[in-house]
Amino acid sequence: MADNTPTTANHRVAELDFLKFVFIVLMVVFHLAWFSRLHPDAKQFVYTFHMPAFLVMSGYLMNMSKTAPRFFRTIWWLLVPYAVMESGSIAMASVLPIAEHIDGLSLAVFADKLLLHPIGPSWYLHTMALCGTLCYLVIGRLRLSVAGSAIVACCLLYVCSRCGVVSMSCACYFLAGVVIRQVGIRLERLLAPTMLALLPLLYLAADKSCHDKATVAGIAIVWLTMSLAASVMHLLSRAAKSEVGGISKVAGSVLSTALTVGRNTLSIILFSPIFTILCKPLIPVLSFDSTGLLFAVVATTVTIGGCLATTLVLDRMHISPFLLGKDRALSL
């Protein structure tokens, strides 16, 4: 995802990095097919908010005031790793017995999946690149008011959704992030972090009819989960600064790890399918836990650790500049 912040080039927004950590962990957990099958209701609930929250943050962090060459360089370095990893996902889906298995892979099917209907978590980069480009062209070239730009961009995204290129609900979450940035509101403040968000969130979680990101209830769930996650980050931050040595050390370590993972979500989105597949042999080993929670913890840890290690290897082998557009893609 886009990592440029609305503050300065050298400072990140800790709340947003923590939110990315929370939602990328949930993405990995519910891309573990066995665990997802064991907990379908939890999967439906999490799918209501985790990627919409990512899209809001991505729209907010994508700098629409960049010059055209700099902006499209950002888009290019979303599309290059997307094309490489999506091509690999399509090839694997044609030979492996996975949920998104492709029968009879042909050039037409390959082009359809790569250009229009991506599979796996890399669809997110496809949506980001498309929505980001349309929003930039509207905001940067038409010189309309924020409201006017939003309306025109929404109409164009609707056309794209009718063509089946993008989900309209996902596009709207991205556009919401862009609009928040354009009107000058700090997203981390708009979230109004509070643990009280847990109460209405539990109420909405209990009602399965609310588990739809395209509804008012779904929008409320997205905001409440973001607010709650930001509140947890503030609690950890205060605990890390406390005078109680043991608590301070543990909270500081947890927060530091979370922020490091949150700074590297692009790598996890790209490489996680490799490691979720590699974790499948753990299922019979850990199947004694009928809840699947032990498997989820182990597989998620292996997947995230493997993605970060892969990025480090790419950095050390000087491949990152060609795949990710950076000399050092791993952000510590």
FENNOR-V609067 format. One line per field, one symbol per residue. ss: DSSP state (@ for helix, = for strand, . for the rest). burial: + if it has 16 or more other ideal C-beta (glycine too) atoms within 10 Angstrom, else -. Layout:
BEGIN
ss->???
burial->???
END
This chain:
BEGIN
ss->.......=..=..@@@@@@@@@@@@@@@@...@@@@@@.@@@@@@@@@@@@@@@@@@@@@@......@@@@@@@@@@@@@@@@@@@@@@@@@@.............@@@@@@@@@.......@@@@@@@@@@@@@@@@@@@@...@@@@@@@@@@@@@@@@@.....@@@@@@@@@@@@@@@....@@@@......@@@@@@@@@..@@@.....@@@@@@@@@@@@@@@@@@@@@@@@@....@@@@@@@@@@@@@@@@@@..@@@@@@@@@@@@@@@@@@@@@@......@@@@@@@@@@@@@@@@@@@@@@@@...@@@@.........
burial->+++-++-----+++++++++++++++++++++-+++-++---+-++++++++++++++++++++------+--++-+++-+++-++-+++-+++---+---+-------+--++---+++++++++++++++-++++++---------++-+++-++--++---+++-++++++++++++++----++--+-+---++--+--++----++++---+++++++++++++++++--+--++----------++--+--++-++++++++++++++++--+--+---+-----+--++--++-+++-+++-+++-++----+--++-+--+++-
END
